[in-house]
Amino acid sequence: MEIGGLAHIGIFVKDNQVSAKFYQDILGFTEIWRNKNWSEDGEIDVIFIENDGLIIELVQFPKYEQRKDGLIDHIAFKVKNIDEVITKLKENGVVFEENTHTTALQVFEKGSRWIMFRGPDGEHLELNERL
């Protein structure tokens, strides 16, 4: 049995249009596939978006269920210049969580810097720069 790399990350969202706009307009993702599935409760709207090989599946169920951070706490986006990306995202209305802008020289060979923020439905997101 062979298991390859990460295929995609699925996020259950309240409104696919709002979430797709955020990930595309603010974070630079591109829509690569859209589909409607059906369940007993009604239509399930699915949008796959991609940025630099990272694929996220946005799933809108007919009935939204509010979730909290669980077994998977966050999605970390790889960036080359975290300060530049923070500035651009702030210009687009992104609010970063207090006391999360961290530099840890013991993480990876030369260290790592990160900061946390939330997506439209409260999904926990991170910018991560390896030094």
C-alpha positions as CSV (number, residue, x, y, z in Angstrom):
1,M,0.0,0.0,0.0
2,E,1.3,3.4,-0.9
3,I,0.0,6.6,0.6
4,G,1.1,9.8,-1.1
5,G,1.1,13.4,0.0
6,L,-1.8,15.5,1.2
7,A,-4.8,15.4,-1.3
8,H,-6.8,18.3,0.2
9,I,-8.2,19.8,3.4
10,G,-11.9,19.9,3.9
11,I,-13.6,22.8,5.7
12,F,-17.3,22.8,6.5
13,V,-18.5,26.4,6.0
14,K,-21.7,28.4,6.5
15,D,-21.8,30.1,3.1
16,N,-19.6,28.9,0.3
17,Q,-19.9,32.2,-1.6
18,V,-18.5,34.1,1.4
19,S,-15.8,31.6,2.1
20,A,-14.7,31.2,-1.6
21,K,-14.5,35.0,-1.9
22,F,-12.3,35.2,1.3
23,Y,-9.9,32.5,0.2
24,Q,-9.8,33.7,-3.4
25,D,-9.8,37.5,-3.0
26,I,-7.8,37.7,0.3
27,L,-5.6,34.6,0.3
28,G,-5.0,34.2,-3.5
29,F,-6.6,30.8,-4.1
30,T,-8.2,29.9,-7.4
31,E,-11.4,27.8,-7.9
32,I,-10.5,24.5,-9.6
33,W,-13.7,22.5,-9.3
34,R,-17.3,22.9,-8.1
35,N,-20.0,20.3,-7.6
36,K,-23.4,19.8,-6.0
37,N,-24.1,16.7,-4.1
38,W,-27.4,15.6,-2.6
39,S,-28.4,14.3,0.9
40,E,-31.6,13.6,2.7
41,D,-31.5,17.2,4.0
42,G,-30.9,18.8,0.6
43,E,-28.1,20.2,-1.6
44,I,-24.5,20.0,-0.5
45,D,-22.4,22.7,-2.3
46,V,-18.7,21.8,-2.8
47,I,-16.0,24.1,-4.1
48,F,-12.3,23.0,-4.4
49,I,-9.8,25.9,-4.4
50,E,-6.0,25.8,-4.9
51,N,-3.0,27.9,-4.2
52,D,0.6,26.6,-4.9
53,G,-0.4,23.0,-4.6
54,L,-2.5,23.4,-1.5
55,I,-6.1,22.3,-2.2
56,I,-8.9,23.2,0.2
57,E,-12.4,21.7,-0.2
58,L,-15.1,24.1,1.0
59,V,-18.3,22.2,1.9
60,Q,-21.7,23.9,2.6
61,F,-24.3,21.6,4.0
62,P,-28.0,22.4,3.9
63,K,-28.0,22.8,7.7
64,Y,-25.0,24.6,9.2
65,E,-23.6,23.3,12.5
66,Q,-21.3,25.7,14.4
67,R,-18.0,24.0,15.3
68,K,-15.1,24.7,17.5
69,D,-11.4,23.9,17.1
70,G,-11.2,20.1,17.4
71,L,-8.7,17.4,16.7
72,I,-7.3,19.4,13.8
73,D,-6.7,22.8,15.2
74,H,-5.5,24.9,12.2
75,I,-4.3,25.1,8.7
76,A,-0.9,26.7,8.2
77,F,-0.1,28.5,5.0
78,K,3.6,28.6,3.9
79,V,4.8,32.2,3.2
80,K,8.2,33.6,2.2
81,N,8.0,37.0,3.9
82,I,5.5,36.9,6.8
83,D,5.7,40.7,7.5
84,E,4.8,41.5,3.9
85,V,1.9,39.1,3.9
86,I,0.6,40.4,7.3
87,T,0.6,43.9,6.0
88,K,-1.3,42.9,2.8
89,L,-3.9,40.9,4.7
90,K,-4.4,43.7,7.3
91,E,-5.1,46.0,4.3
92,N,-7.8,43.6,3.3
93,G,-9.5,43.6,6.7
94,V,-7.9,40.4,8.2
95,V,-7.6,40.7,12.0
96,F,-4.8,38.7,13.6
97,E,-5.2,37.0,17.0
98,E,-3.4,38.8,19.8
99,N,-0.1,37.4,21.1
100,T,0.3,34.9,18.3
101,H,3.1,36.6,16.3
102,T,5.8,34.2,17.3
103,T,9.5,33.6,16.3
104,A,10.8,30.2,17.5
105,L,14.4,29.5,16.6
106,Q,14.2,25.9,17.8
107,V,11.5,25.0,15.2
108,F,13.0,23.6,12.0
109,E,16.7,24.0,11.1
110,K,16.9,27.8,11.2
111,G,13.7,28.6,13.1
112,S,10.1,29.5,12.2
113,R,7.8,32.5,12.5
114,W,4.0,32.4,12.6
115,I,0.8,34.3,13.3
116,M,-2.8,33.1,13.7
117,F,-6.1,34.5,12.3
118,R,-9.6,33.2,11.6
119,G,-11.5,32.6,8.4
120,P,-15.1,33.6,7.7
121,D,-16.6,30.7,9.7
122,G,-14.0,30.8,12.5
123,E,-11.7,28.3,11.0
124,H,-8.3,28.7,12.6
125,L,-5.6,29.7,10.1
126,E,-1.9,30.4,10.3
127,L,0.8,32.1,8.3
128,N,4.1,30.3,8.6
129,E,7.6,31.3,7.4
130,R,10.5,28.9,7.8
131,L,13.7,30.9,8.4
